[in-house]
């Protein structure tokens, strides 16, 4: 049996966090290969259903990364995301998910090293928690 590796889904703002991830790669900062990045125009476009769907379809952790507050290219998209995320996190913990399975951070395009460090830290957190017990795939457990 092979050693379990977390499946981490990242919703990354195109303008900031995605650029930070790109910079991390360009500067050869390493972060776990099990991080799967989905580029979104803005964190304000990340619907709560996307996060729930990722978790129910096998993600062990979901990370949402965007522009620092006040720097959103769509004016208030990250504030909208912050409000949604706070409510969704309460709902998810009420459903039995560990609060640490979902995380939101603000990472600018110039913070490639920070992106790599946060991804490594988030991966370690998910490894400690273990596999997502609520996923619907046939390999769960």
N, CA, C and O of each residue as an XYZ file, in Angstrom:
564
protein
N       0.838     -1.188      0.000
C       0.000      0.000      0.000
C       0.878      1.244      0.000
O       1.822      1.340      0.784
N       0.573      2.192     -0.872
C       1.380      3.401     -0.956
C       1.002      4.384      0.154
O      -0.103      4.342      0.694
N       1.933      5.254      0.474
C       1.707      6.253      1.516
C       0.737      7.309      1.016
O       0.860      7.800     -0.106
N      -0.223      7.652      1.855
C      -1.236      8.636      1.503
C      -0.636     10.032      1.399
O       0.153     10.443      2.250
N      -1.011     10.749      0.359
C      -0.637     12.155      0.178
C      -1.924     12.947      0.055
O      -2.827     12.544     -0.678
N      -2.027     14.062      0.755
C      -3.259     14.855      0.686
C      -3.518     15.393     -0.714
O      -2.594     15.709     -1.463
N      -4.785     15.486     -1.040
C      -5.219     16.136     -2.271
C      -5.650     17.542     -1.869
O      -6.669     17.714     -1.200
N      -4.880     18.541     -2.274
C      -5.153     19.922     -1.902
C      -5.565     20.712     -3.131
O      -4.858     20.736     -4.139
N      -6.715     21.355     -3.034
C      -7.236     22.198     -4.109
C      -7.045     23.651     -3.701
O      -7.409     24.047     -2.594
N      -6.470     24.444     -4.606
C      -6.232     25.860     -4.359
C      -7.011     26.675     -5.385
O      -6.827     26.513     -6.591
N      -7.879     27.550     -4.895
C      -8.544     28.534     -5.752
C      -7.719     29.803     -5.631
O      -7.708     30.445     -4.580
N      -7.027     30.167     -6.709
C      -6.076     31.276     -6.676
C      -6.512     32.416     -7.579
O      -6.770     32.225     -8.768
N      -6.590     33.600     -6.996
C      -6.896     34.820     -7.747
C      -5.851     34.998     -8.856
O      -4.649     34.906     -8.607
N      -6.317     35.251    -10.061
C      -5.438     35.408    -11.218
C      -4.443     36.556    -11.047
O      -3.307     36.475    -11.515
N      -4.865     37.602    -10.390
C      -4.057     38.812    -10.302
C      -2.977     38.753     -9.231
O      -1.943     39.409     -9.357
N      -3.203     37.989     -8.200
C      -2.244     37.997     -7.084
C      -1.715     36.610     -6.733
O      -0.560     36.298     -7.022
N      -2.541     35.783     -6.119
C      -2.043     34.499     -5.633
C      -1.534     33.613     -6.767
O      -0.513     32.942     -6.614
N      -2.229     33.601     -7.896
C      -1.753     32.790     -9.017
C      -0.395     33.302     -9.497
O       0.488     32.514     -9.836
N      -0.237     34.611     -9.522
C       1.047     35.192     -9.924
C       2.130     34.865     -8.892
O       3.289     34.649     -9.247
N       1.743     34.831     -7.605
C       2.681     34.424     -6.560
C       3.125     32.977     -6.744
O       4.295     32.650     -6.546
N       2.184     32.111     -7.125
C       2.517     30.704     -7.389
C       3.460     30.598     -8.588
O       4.407     29.812     -8.579
N       3.192     31.392     -9.607
C       4.043     31.405    -10.795
C       5.452     31.884    -10.441
O       6.447     31.326    -10.905
N       5.518     32.922     -9.613
C       6.819     33.426     -9.184
C       7.559     32.376     -8.362
O       8.769     32.208     -8.513
N       6.840     31.669     -7.496
C       7.461     30.596     -6.705
C       8.108     29.581     -7.629
O       9.229     29.136     -7.386
N       7.402     29.216     -8.690
C       7.957     28.268     -9.653
C       9.153     28.831    -10.385
O      10.156     28.141    -10.568
N       9.055     30.082    -10.805
C      10.158     30.721    -11.532
C      11.416     30.820    -10.681
O      12.529     30.660    -11.182
N      11.232     31.087     -9.389
C      12.373     31.223     -8.487
C      12.795     29.893     -7.860
O      13.698     29.840     -7.026
N      12.122     28.823     -8.281
C      12.407     27.463     -7.834
C      12.204     27.246     -6.328
O      12.912     26.469     -5.688
N      11.200     27.970     -5.785
C      10.792     27.679     -4.410
C       9.906     26.453     -4.479
O       8.947     26.416     -5.249
N      10.218     25.465     -3.689
C       9.460     24.219     -3.739
C       8.233     24.269     -2.852
O       8.253     24.814     -1.748
N       7.173     23.688     -3.364
C       5.980     23.438     -2.564
C       5.434     22.093     -3.002
O       5.785     21.616     -4.081
N       4.588     21.467     -2.199
C       4.161     20.090     -2.484
C       3.527     19.924     -3.862
O       2.768     20.777     -4.321
N       3.853     18.816     -4.505
C       3.327     18.520     -5.839
C       1.848     18.160     -5.813
O       1.198     18.152     -6.858
N       1.312     17.866     -4.649
C      -0.102     17.499     -4.537
C      -1.009     18.724     -4.402
O      -2.193     18.582     -4.094
N      -0.471     19.915     -4.626
C      -1.243     21.150     -4.627
C      -1.760     21.368     -6.044
O      -0.978     21.522     -6.983
N      -3.082     21.380     -6.190
C      -3.727     21.541     -7.491
C      -4.356     22.921     -7.579
O      -5.334     23.213     -6.892
N      -3.787     23.768     -8.430
C      -4.209     25.165     -8.498
C      -5.271     25.366     -9.573
O      -5.121     24.933    -10.716
N      -6.346     26.036     -9.170
C      -7.401     26.445    -10.094
C      -7.382     27.966    -10.128
O      -7.608     28.624     -9.113
N      -7.111     28.515    -11.302
C      -7.051     29.970    -11.452
C      -8.464     30.527    -11.592
O      -9.248     30.069    -12.423
N      -8.770     31.519    -10.769
C     -10.067     32.199    -10.831
C      -9.800     33.688    -11.034
O      -8.748     34.180    -10.625
N     -10.736     34.423    -11.661
C     -10.493     35.847    -11.885
C     -10.325     36.628    -10.581
O      -9.559     37.590    -10.518
N     -11.048     36.204     -9.542
C     -11.053     36.920     -8.267
C     -11.599     35.981     -7.200
O     -12.431     35.126     -7.503
N     -11.149     36.124     -5.963
C     -11.684     35.285     -4.899
C     -13.177     35.538     -4.700
O     -13.895     34.673     -4.197
N     -13.641     36.714     -5.091
C     -15.066     37.012     -5.008
C     -15.903     36.139     -5.920
O     -17.121     36.067     -5.760
N     -15.267     35.473     -6.877
C     -15.960     34.564     -7.791
C     -15.958     33.119     -7.308
O     -16.523     32.248     -7.969
N     -15.334     32.854     -6.169
C     -15.303     31.497     -5.624
C     -16.590     31.290     -4.828
O     -16.743     31.783     -3.710
N     -17.497     30.555     -5.434
C     -18.780     30.277     -4.794
C     -18.580     29.236     -3.688
O     -17.730     28.356     -3.825
N     -19.338     29.320     -2.608
C     -19.225     28.308     -1.549
C     -19.411     26.884     -2.083
O     -18.801     25.945     -1.574
N     -20.247     26.729     -3.098
C     -20.469     25.404     -3.683
C     -19.194     24.810     -4.258
O     -19.035     23.589     -4.266
N     -18.270     25.661     -4.748
C     -17.010     25.162     -5.298
C     -16.197     24.458     -4.207
O     -15.607     23.403     -4.437
N     -16.179     25.054     -3.040
C     -15.406     24.501     -1.925
C     -16.054     23.208     -1.430
O     -15.369     22.212     -1.196
N     -17.368     23.232     -1.275
C     -18.096     22.033     -0.842
C     -17.914     20.917     -1.869
O     -17.703     19.762     -1.498
N     -17.994     21.250     -3.146
C     -17.820     20.260     -4.205
C     -16.410     19.658     -4.176
O     -16.243     18.449     -4.335
N     -15.410     20.500     -3.975
C     -14.035     20.001     -3.907
C     -13.886     19.009     -2.751
O     -13.282     17.948     -2.909
N     -14.432     19.358     -1.604
C     -14.346     18.465     -0.441
C     -15.119     17.170     -0.661
O     -14.630     16.091     -0.329
N     -16.313     17.270     -1.215
C     -17.129     16.065     -1.385
C     -16.617     15.173     -2.514
O     -16.979     13.999     -2.592
N     -15.781     15.725     -3.384
C     -15.223     14.931     -4.475
C     -13.783     14.494     -4.225
O     -13.067     14.133     -5.159
N     -13.361     14.529     -2.960
C     -12.080     13.939     -2.631
C     -10.981     14.860     -2.158
O      -9.922     14.374     -1.760
N     -11.176     16.167     -2.181
C     -10.126     17.059     -1.677
C      -9.989     16.872     -0.172
O     -10.981     16.799      0.552
N      -8.768     16.797      0.276
C      -8.513     16.689      1.705
C      -8.380     18.070      2.341
O      -8.559     18.221      3.549
N      -8.071     19.059      1.539
C      -7.971     20.436      1.997
C      -8.253     21.384      0.861
O      -7.944     21.090     -0.294
N      -8.847     22.538      1.183
C      -9.135     23.563      0.178
C      -8.582     24.889      0.666
O      -8.833     25.314      1.794
N      -7.824     25.531     -0.210
C      -7.192     26.812      0.087
C      -7.711     27.851     -0.895
O      -7.806     27.588     -2.094
N      -8.044     29.022     -0.388
C      -8.472     30.137     -1.233
C      -7.477     31.266     -1.023
O      -7.263     31.708      0.106
N      -6.868     31.732     -2.106
C      -5.870     32.797     -2.003
C      -6.182     33.944     -2.933
O      -6.538     33.742     -4.094
N      -6.045     35.153     -2.414
C      -6.351     36.324     -3.222
C      -5.498     37.524     -2.882
O      -4.533     37.442     -2.122
N      -5.884     38.637     -3.466
C      -5.194     39.907     -3.253
C      -5.378     40.370     -1.816
O      -6.382     40.056     -1.177
N      -4.419     41.105     -1.323
C      -4.535     41.683      0.019
C      -5.731     42.636      0.053
O      -6.011     43.305     -0.941
N      -6.440     42.707      1.186
C      -7.566     43.636      1.294
C      -7.148     45.059      0.906
O      -6.120     45.572      1.347
N      -7.970     45.663      0.081
C      -7.681     46.991     -0.430
C      -6.960     46.978     -1.764
O      -6.871     48.015     -2.421
N      -6.443     45.826     -2.182
C      -5.700     45.724     -3.448
C      -6.449     44.940     -4.523
O      -5.878     44.656     -5.576
N      -7.690     44.591     -4.290
C      -8.448     43.789     -5.250
C      -8.637     44.547     -6.564
O      -9.016     45.719     -6.564
N      -8.374     43.879     -7.667
C      -8.561     44.484     -8.980
C     -10.034     44.697     -9.306
O     -10.370     45.450    -10.220
N     -10.901     44.041     -8.564
C     -12.341     44.202     -8.759
C     -12.957     44.930     -7.572
O     -14.110     44.696     -7.211
N     -12.178     45.806     -6.979
C     -12.538     46.692     -5.874
C     -12.794     45.982     -4.557
O     -12.022     46.156     -3.614
N     -13.855     45.184     -4.460
C     -14.226     44.590     -3.178
C     -14.428     43.084     -3.241
O     -15.071     42.507     -2.363
N     -13.891     42.448     -4.259
C     -14.068     41.008     -4.413
C     -13.523     40.206     -3.253
O     -14.132     39.224     -2.831
N     -12.363     40.623     -2.728
C     -11.787     39.854     -1.620
C     -12.571     40.064     -0.325
O     -12.594     39.173      0.525
N     -13.206     41.211     -0.159
C     -14.057     41.416      1.018
C     -15.298     40.517      0.934
O     -15.734     39.944      1.933
N     -15.854     40.407     -0.272
C     -16.995     39.505     -0.492
C     -16.583     38.067     -0.174
O     -17.312     37.339      0.500
N     -15.413     37.669     -0.664
C     -14.915     36.314     -0.410
C     -14.705     36.079      1.080
O     -15.020     35.002      1.587
N     -14.184     37.065      1.778
C     -13.927     36.930      3.212
C     -15.232     36.695      3.983
O     -15.286     35.843      4.871
N     -16.267     37.441      3.646
C     -17.559     37.264      4.317
C     -18.127     35.872      4.036
O     -18.585     35.186      4.950
N     -18.093     35.461      2.769
C     -18.597     34.137      2.391
C     -17.819     33.026      3.081
O     -18.402     32.065      3.584
N     -16.496     33.167      3.101
C     -15.627     32.138      3.647
C     -15.875     31.960      5.147
O     -15.908     30.836      5.646
N     -16.048     33.061      5.853
C     -16.303     33.000      7.288
C     -17.581     32.216      7.568
O     -17.608     31.359      8.451
N     -18.630     32.507      6.822
C     -19.895     31.787      7.003
C     -19.766     30.325      6.591
O     -20.246     29.440      7.299
N     -19.126     30.064      5.463
C     -18.976     28.694      4.982
C     -18.170     27.852      5.966
O     -18.497     26.688      6.200
N     -17.135     28.423      6.534
C     -16.302     27.681      7.490
C     -17.126     27.260      8.702
O     -16.951     26.156      9.218
N     -18.031     28.137      9.162
C     -18.900     27.780     10.290
C     -19.839     26.641      9.905
O     -20.070     25.727     10.696
N     -20.380     26.698      8.686
C     -21.279     25.642      8.218
C     -20.518     24.318      8.107
O     -21.012     23.280      8.547
N     -19.331     24.353      7.526
C     -18.537     23.128      7.359
C     -18.171     22.495      8.696
O     -18.237     21.275      8.841
N     -17.788     23.309      9.671
C     -17.460     22.735     10.981
C     -18.719     22.172     11.635
O     -18.649     21.168     12.345
N     -19.862     22.802     11.406
C     -21.126     22.263     11.913
C     -21.482     20.933     11.282
O     -22.180     20.119     11.888
N     -21.001     20.708     10.055
C     -21.251     19.452      9.351
C     -20.252     18.364      9.737
O     -20.413     17.210      9.339
N     -19.226     18.718     10.505
C     -18.263     17.714     10.942
C     -16.890     17.820     10.313
O     -16.011     17.018     10.629
N     -16.677     18.787      9.431
C     -15.343     18.980      8.850
C     -14.471     19.731      9.842
O     -14.948     20.634     10.529
N     -13.219     19.373      9.922
C     -12.283     20.108     10.756
C     -12.081     21.494     10.144
O     -11.960     21.624      8.926
N     -12.045     22.519     10.977
C     -11.895     23.897     10.502
C     -10.602     24.083      9.705
O     -10.541     24.907      8.793
N      -9.572     23.312     10.058
C      -8.273     23.448      9.401
C      -8.248     22.913      7.974
O      -7.268     23.134      7.263
N      -9.285     22.221      7.538
C      -9.327     21.689      6.162
C      -9.518     22.782      5.125
O      -9.228     22.581      3.946
N     -10.003     23.932      5.555
C     -10.199     25.059      4.640
C      -9.441     26.269      5.170
O      -9.422     26.528      6.374
N      -8.828     26.995      4.271
C      -8.004     28.143      4.684
C      -8.050     29.220      3.624
O      -8.131     28.930      2.430
N      -7.999     30.465      4.066
C      -7.947     31.614      3.163
C      -6.778     32.496      3.578
O      -6.566     32.762      4.761
N      -6.027     32.939      2.585
C      -4.884     33.830      2.822
C      -4.801     34.848      1.692
O      -5.301     34.626      0.589
N      -4.163     35.955      1.994
C      -3.919     36.992      0.993
C      -2.445     36.928      0.607
O      -1.565     37.134      1.443
N      -2.183     36.641     -0.666
C      -0.816     36.487     -1.159
C      -0.691     37.280     -2.453
O      -1.382     36.990     -3.430
N       0.182     38.273     -2.466
C       0.338     39.105     -3.665
C       1.216     38.410     -4.697
O       1.841     37.386     -4.421
N       1.247     38.986     -5.878
C       2.032     38.425     -6.968
C       3.530     38.457     -6.711
O       4.279     37.721     -7.353
N       3.975     39.286     -5.795
C       5.407     39.384     -5.489
C       5.822     38.487     -4.325
O       6.982     38.501     -3.913
N       4.877     37.706     -3.794
C       5.155     36.883     -2.623
C       5.276     35.395     -2.966
O       4.600     34.551     -2.378
N       6.138     35.098     -3.915
C       6.337     33.710     -4.325
C       6.851     32.827     -3.204
O       6.383     31.701     -3.034
N       7.808     33.329     -2.438
C       8.352     32.549     -1.334
C       7.270     32.304     -0.291
O       7.172     31.204      0.253
N       6.463     33.315     -0.010
C       5.377     33.168      0.966
C       4.365     32.127      0.488
O       3.874     31.322      1.278
N       4.056     32.148     -0.817
C       3.132     31.155     -1.363
C       3.661     29.751     -1.096
O       2.931     28.891     -0.602
N       4.931     29.519     -1.422
C       5.529     28.190     -1.235
C       5.526     27.789      0.242
O       5.244     26.636      0.569
N       5.834     28.717      1.120
C       5.855     28.416      2.552
C       4.462     28.073      3.074
O       4.300     27.133      3.853
N       3.458     28.837      2.645
C       2.091     28.588      3.108
C       1.579     27.262      2.568
O       0.888     26.537      3.284
N       1.898     26.927      1.327
C       1.459     25.644      0.766
C       2.098     24.482      1.524
O       1.434     23.483      1.802
N       3.379     24.607      1.856
C       4.058     23.547      2.621
C       3.436     23.423      4.011
O       3.230     22.313      4.502
N       3.142     24.540      4.638
C       2.524     24.532      5.965
C       1.118     23.940      5.916
O       0.752     23.133      6.770
N       0.334     24.340      4.920
C      -1.031     23.820      4.782
C      -0.997     22.314      4.523
O      -1.817     21.570      5.061
N      -0.062     21.872      3.709
C       0.093     20.443      3.442
C       0.396     19.668      4.725
O      -0.176     18.604      4.964
N       1.297     20.208      5.549
C       1.624     19.549      6.829
C       0.389     19.486      7.734
O       0.158     18.479      8.403
N      -0.395     20.552      7.754
C      -1.620     20.584      8.562
C      -2.579     19.492      8.114
O      -3.137     18.772      8.942
N      -2.772     19.370      6.804
C      -3.701     18.361      6.269
C      -3.158     16.953      6.520
O      -3.929     16.038      6.809
N      -1.846     16.771      6.413
C      -1.254     15.459      6.717
C      -1.539     15.054      8.160
O      -1.812     13.885      8.432
N      -1.477     16.014      9.088
C      -1.754     15.718     10.504
C      -3.219     15.346     10.716
O      -3.527     14.445     11.496
N      -4.115     16.035     10.026
C      -5.555     15.765     10.170
C      -5.898     14.406      9.572
O      -6.694     13.655     10.137
N      -5.297     14.093      8.432
C      -5.566     12.824      7.760
C      -6.543     12.981      6.608
O      -7.004     14.084      6.317
N      -6.853     11.868      5.956
C      -7.746     11.907      4.787
C      -9.135     12.450      5.130
O      -9.613     12.322      6.257
N      -9.745     13.040      4.155
C     -11.103     13.572      4.284
C     -12.063     12.397      4.439
O     -12.215     11.602      3.512
N     -12.708     12.275      5.588
C     -13.597     11.123      5.809
C     -14.940     11.228      5.087
O     -15.698     10.258      5.052
N     -15.235     12.373      4.522
C     -16.535     12.588      3.904
C     -16.530     12.529      2.378
O     -17.562     12.756      1.747
N     -15.398     12.232      1.794
C     -15.365     12.219      0.329
C     -16.207     11.086     -0.217
O     -16.395     10.055      0.429
N     -16.712     11.299     -1.426
C     -17.642     10.342     -2.040
C     -16.970      9.304     -2.910
O     -17.644      8.394     -3.392
N     -15.672      9.402     -3.131
C     -15.057      8.435     -4.052
C     -14.966      7.043     -3.427
O     -15.079      6.880     -2.212
N     -14.763      6.061     -4.275
C     -14.784      4.667     -3.820
C     -13.540      4.272     -3.027
O     -13.516      3.214     -2.399
N     -12.504      5.119     -3.052
C     -11.275      4.830     -2.316
C     -11.231      5.497     -0.962
O     -10.192      5.481     -0.303
N     -12.334      6.082     -0.529
C     -12.367      6.816      0.745
C     -12.039      5.873      1.895
O     -12.371      4.688      1.884
N     -11.364      6.460      2.897
C     -11.086      5.698      4.109
C      -9.775      5.098      4.050
O      -9.367      4.415      4.989
